[in-house]
Amino acid sequence: MNPALRRTGIIALILLAALIAQSTWVSFFHHDDYDLIADSRTLIAEYSVPRGQILAGETVIAQSVDVDGDFYKYERQYPEGDAFGNITGFKSFNFGSSRLEAAENSILNGSSSLLAFDDFWATVKKDQKPGGNVVTTIDPALQVAAYEALADTGVKSGAVVIDPQTGRILAQASYPGWNPTDVSSNDGDTATEAWAAINDDEDNPALDRTGQEWYPPGSTFKTVVAAAFIEDQGASADTMVPAGNSYTAPNTDHVIENSSDQCPEDQLTLEQAFERSCNTTFARLCVEELSADDISHMAEQFGFGEAFETPLETLASQTGDISEDAFRAQACIGQQEVRETVLQNAIIAGTVANDGERMEPQLIDRLTDSKGETVQNGDEDSAGRVIDGDTAEELRKLMEAVVENGTGSNAQIDGYTVGGKTGTAEHSDSSENRLPDHGWFHGWALNEDGEPAVAVAVFLDSYGDGASAEAADISGMLMEQVLEGGGE
């Protein structure tokens, strides 16, 4: 071989070996540095164009604002404040993203395949592709009304309003709320300070109390028990059931009583027992008439055990262990280990109103491109029939009686048929000290044509005396606003 060629070949091999060694060194020992550079470039590119908007109707609740920064041209802001933070979440280059900002990130940052047309023109023009928009089902005026009503109570709380026929979420308010603007700030000190403040706040305002937390449902769970009794045992609103002001389940010495000795008779109709919220009746029904499987199956049909994605993911409600008679007696008055989200309780009310058909809850009205042209509509999917129409009709009779003559009278709306169920739930702290009672109401209203128009659930954490009456009052106000078209 020619000596010159041999020397050239040796030099080439040495250079190749050096290149391989350098590449290996970088890959194994300095990849974090290069990943950081790549990530920084990606972030700079992402913040060089406006991220898409999140809207409630025509109201912008999340947007990118041109701040003409040295590295980041746009900054994420949330102009409508605390009432919408549990829905939008935040988008921060320091702390990532949450809620809708995370769930719909591909649309908002422009990477979704639904935006292929925008992608084509951005490529032709050699521009960064703009983000698309997320239009929610939220009625902004109703959301604000719900938030302000919860804030007026002064306690941690949540409210959900849905359309029973479509599953569209019209309001989903959580108090206390928060404005994610500072956490999303491009100024590192501002974002870090805001992040620390949120995480140090004992009230945890960034927690969505409608779906990210669950609570004992109290007597609102009697709606599920009544559904099982009617559906599985062929009962009706007029069926006679046991009453009395005290009951002790087998194999326990714990006496179950009514809140105010309101059920002294030995027997009442199911409608009367439901209207008066007789704990003794529903505890006995679950021990003497209904099995653990009956209760579990009905709860699952209504959605217990499902982590709903609206696309915001929720905790799955649960009945807990109801295998023993004593456990089941307590569970069927909404105590023991039963835990339920506010969204789940609204779905139960909506299903009863909708003749027994459960609709999947949905927060997305439509997705659009950067110019506002729809690229995908939100779904309106049925989760199937939970109970038959006759059972739903009987349940509506029970729930109407509660609002017309019972503990839910604060939810009455002149000129409309309204049904519901109040709930008071006992609970204690980690040291077993009794805390003020939780308050619940879940219910529905029919429009002037007798069609299901709105369903609601309101929860008040540790409100104390009058909790369920206050929850019913807020519920009635929100349903009336929907019925009278007082939203957006």
N, C-alpha and C positions, 0 to 999 in steps of 0.2 A: 504494500500500500504506500502511496505517496506520503512522505513524512509530513508535508504541510497539511494534507487532509487528515492524517492521524492526529496531529496537534489540534486541528480545528475540532475534530470529533471529541477529543478529550475535554477541551475547553467547554464545548456544548454540554457534555454530560455533567461537568462540574457545576455549570450555571443552572442546569435543570435540577440537580440535587439541592443546590442552594435555594432555588425557588420552592421546591417541595418542602424543605426544612422550614423556610420562612412561613409558608402557608400552614404547615402543621403547628408551628409555634403560635401563630395568631389564632388558629381554630381552637386550640386547647387552652391557651393561657391568656388571651386577650380578646376573646369573642365578645365578652360583656361590653368592652369599650366600643367595639365596632357596632354592636347591636344598639347601644345607646345613641351613637351617631346616626344610625339608620332610623331609629325611632324619632329622634329629634327632627330629622329631615321630613319624616312622614307627618309629624305634628305641625311643622311649619307649613307644609303643603296643605294640610287639612284646614288650618286656620287662615289660609290665604284667600279662601272663597267663603261666601256665607253658607253656613249650615242651614238646612231647611227649617221652616217654622213648625211649631205645634200650635194648633188652633182649637178653640171651643166655639163652634159655629164660625162666625167671622171675627171673633176676638182672638188676638194673638196672645198666647200664654208662654211662648218660648221663642226667642229670636236671636239672630246674630247681628251685632251692631258693629259698624266700621269704626274702630278706634285708632287706626293708622299707627299701630305699634311697630317697633323696630323689627321684631321677629314674628309677632302674631297680629295680623291685620284686623281680625274680627274677634269679638268677645261675646260669649253667651250671656244673655240677660232674660229675666222673667218679669215682664212689666205688670202683671196682674197681682203680684204679691203672694201673701201667705195662703190664700184660699186654694191655690192650684198646685202648690209644691209637691203634695203627695201624688199627683198625677204625672207632672212633667219629670220629676226627679231633677238631676243636675248633669251637666257635661263639663268636666274639668280636666285640663291636661295634667294636673297634679294628682287628682284622686279618682280618675276614671269617670264612670257614668252610672246612672241608676234610673229606675222606673221607665217611662216611655223613651227617655233619651237613650237608654240602653236597649230596650226591647225593639225599637224601630230605628236603630242606628244606621242600618244599611240604606234605608230610604233617606234619612236626614243627612248623611254624609255623601250621598250620591253614588254609592257603590252597588246598589241593588240592580239586579237584572231588569227590573221593571222600568228602569230609566235608560234603557238601551238607546233610545232615540237621542236623548240628551248626550249620552256617551259618544255617539257617532259625530254629532256636531261639535262637541268639545274637542274630539280628535282632529277633525278637519281644521278647526280654528286654532288648534294647539293651545287650548285653554284648559284650566282645571275644571272638571265637571262640577256644576253646582248641585247642592242637595235638593231633594224633594221635600214635600210638606206632609204632615200628618194632621188630618182633620178629625177631631174626636167627636163622639156623640154627646158630649157634655153641653148642657144648656148653661151658658155663663151666668145669667142672672139667677137661675135656680141654684147653681153651685155657690154663688156668693150668699144667697139667702140661707142656704143650709149651713154654711160655715159661720155666718154671723149669729144664727140661732144657737148653734153649738157653743160659740164663744160666750154668748150671754149667760149660759149655764155656769160657766167658770170651772167646769170639770173636763177631764179628758173624755173624748167622745167621738162618735162617728155616725154618719148618715149616708144611706144609699137610696137613690130613687131610680127605678127602672120602668121601662115600657114592657108590660107583661106579654104583649103579643109578639114582640120582636127580640127582647132581651137587651135592647139598647140601654146603656147606663146614662141617665140624664143628669145625675149628680152623684158625686162620690167624695164627700167632705170628711176631713179628719181634723180634729182640734186637740192640742194646739198645732198650728200649721207652721210653715216656714217658707222664706223666699230664698231660693238657691243661688241668687245672683252673686253674692259675695264668694261662695264656695267655688263658683265657676269663673271667678275673676282671673284675668291674665296676670295680675300682680300677685306674685308668689306669697308675699307677706299677708296681703288681704285674704287670699284663699286659705292659707294655713291657719290664720287667726279665726276665720269663720268656721273652718272644719273642726278646730279644737272646741269652739264654743258649742257647736251642735252636739258633739260627742260627749261633752261634759254636762250637758243639760239633763237633769234627772227626769224631766218630762218627755224627753226624746221626741222632739217635734218632727223629726224626719221620718218617724214611724207612721205608716199608714194604718190607722186603727180600724179601717173598714175591711182589710184583707190580710194584713201582715201580723195580726194578733187575733186571738180568739178569747172567748169569755163564756162563763156559764150562762145559758140562755134563760134560766128561770122558767116561768110559766108559758113563755112563747113556744117552748118545746111541746106543750100540750096540743098544739096544732098537728104535729107529727103523730102523736099518740092517738088523737081523735081520728086522723086519716087511716091509721092502721086498724082501729076498732071498727070503723064504718066499712072499710074496704074488705077486711078479712073476716069479720064476724057478721056482716050484713046488717049492721046497726044503722040507725038514722037519728036525726035530731030529736025525735020523739021517744027513742028507746029509754026505758027506765034503767038507771044505774045506781049503784050504792053511793051513799053520801056519808053524813056524820062529820063531827068536828075533830075526830082523832082516829088514827089507824096505826097499828103496829104490825109490820110485816113479819112473816115467819122467820124464826132463828135470829131474832134481834130484839133488843129492848129499847130501840129508838122509836119514840112516838112521833108520827107525822101529824101535824096539826094544820089548820087553816089560819090565814093571816089575822082574821078578825071574827072567828066563830060564825062565818057567814053561811055555813051549810049544815044546820042542826038536824035537818030531816034525815030519816033513814034512807030515803030514795028521792031522786030527782030525775027529770029528763036529762039527757045528755046536753041539750041546749042550755038548760038551767045551770048544770054543773060547770059547763064551759064559761058561761056568762059570769058566774060568780067566782070562777077560778078555784074550784074545790080541789085542794091538794089530795085530800083523802080519796076522792073518786078516782083520780088518775093514777095514784099509787096502787089502789086496789085493782083497777083494770089491768095494770101491767103485771100484777102478780097472779090474779085469778082468771083472766081472760086472754091475755096476750103473752106469747113466749118471747124469749130474747131474740130469736130469729125474726119474729114478726116485726119487732121494733127496729132491729138492725136493717132489715130489708127495706122497710119504708123509709128510714132515714137515708139509706144509700140511694134509693130512687129519687129522693129530693136533691141529692148531691153530696151528702156526707161521704168523706173519703176521697173526694176529688179536689185536686189543686187547680182551681179554675185559672185559665189564662185568657185575659181579656184584651190585650196580651199581657197585662200585668199579672204576675203569678201570685196566687193567694195560698194561705195555709189551708189544708184540708180539715174541715170540721170532723169531729169524732164523737162517738157515743161512749167510748171507754168500755170497761168491763161491766156487762149487765147480765152475766151468767147466773148470778145468785139472786134470789127473790128480794133480799134486802137492798142489794145494789140497784136492782131494776126499779124498785119502788121509789128510790131517791132520784134516779135518772129520769124517770117519767114526769117529774115535776121540775126538770131542768137543772138538777143539782148533781151530786156525785162526781163523775168524771166527764160529764157531757161538756163539750167545748164547741163553740160555734162562732163563725165570723159574721160581721154585720152584712156582708154581701150575701152569704148563704141564707140568712134570715129573710132578706128581701126576696131572694129567689123562691123561697117557700111560699111567701105571700103571693108573689106573682103567678106561681103555678096554680094555686087555688083559684085565683081570679081568672086565669086563662083556661078554665074548664079542665084542668088536670094535665095540661101539656106544659112541660118545662122547656124554656128556651135558654140556649147558651148565653151567658152574659157577654156583652160586647162593648168595647170602648172606642172602637175605630169606625168612624163613618166612611172615610175614604182616604186613599193615599194619592197624592198628586205629584206632577213634576214641578220643576222650579217656576214654571209659568202658571201653575194652578190648574193644569189639565189633569183630569182624573186618570190614573193608571190602574187603580184597583179599588173596588168598593168593599166596604166591610161586610162581613157575613151576618146573616140572620138565620142561624141554624137551630133546629129543634134537637133537644136531647132525648126526646121520646115522651111517651105518656107515662106519667107517674101514677095517677089514679084515674078511674073512669069518670065520665061526665056526671053520673048520678052521685058519686062520692063527693066530687067537687061542689055540686049544688048543695049537698047537706052541710059541708064544711062552711060554705058561704053563709048559710043560715046561722050557724054557730057564731061566726065572726061578726055578722051583722048585729046579733044580739048583744055582743060585748060593747059595740060602739053605741047602739041605740039605748041600751038599758044598763050597761055594766061599767066596768072600770076604764073602758076606752072612750068614754063620752067626749073627752076633750078633742078627739079626732073627727067629730061630726062636721059635715060641710053642708050647709043649707042647699037643698035642691038636688043632692047627689046621694047615691047609695054607697055607703062606706062600711067596710068590715075590717076587723083586726083582732089582735090579742096583745094585752099588756103582759109584762113579765117583771118580777122582782127577784133578783138573785143574791143570795147570801154568799159572802166570801170572807177570807181572812188573810192576814199577812204571813210571812214565813215563820213567825213565832206563834201562829194560830190565834192571834188576836183578832176578834171580830171587827171588820171594817164596815163603813156605811154601805148600804145595799146598792147594787147596780140597778139601773132602770132600763127597760126595753119597751118598744112597741114595734110590731110589724103588722102591716095591713095593706089594703088596696081600696081603690075607688073605681066605680063605673061612670062612664060619661052619660050624657043626656039620652043617648040611644041604647043604654044598657050594656055597652061593650066595655071590656076591661081597658082602662086608660092609664092607670098608674099603680105601682106598688112601691112600698117603702119599708125601710127598717131604720130605726134610730136607737142608738145605745148611749147611755150616760154612765160613765165609770164612777162608782162610789159616790153617787149623788146623795143618797140617804132618803129621808122621808119625802114622799111625793115624786119619787124618781120616775115611775112608770107613767104617771099622769102628765109629767112634763114631757116625756118622750112622745106620748100620744098627741100632746098639743103641737109640738114641732112637726110631727108627722102630718097632722091635719093641715097645717099651714103650707107645707111643701106640696101636698097632693092638690090642695086648692089652687095653688099657683100654676100647676100643670093643667088642671081642668079649665081654668079661666084664661089660659093662654098668656099668663103673666110673665113668661120667660123671655127669651131673646126676641 
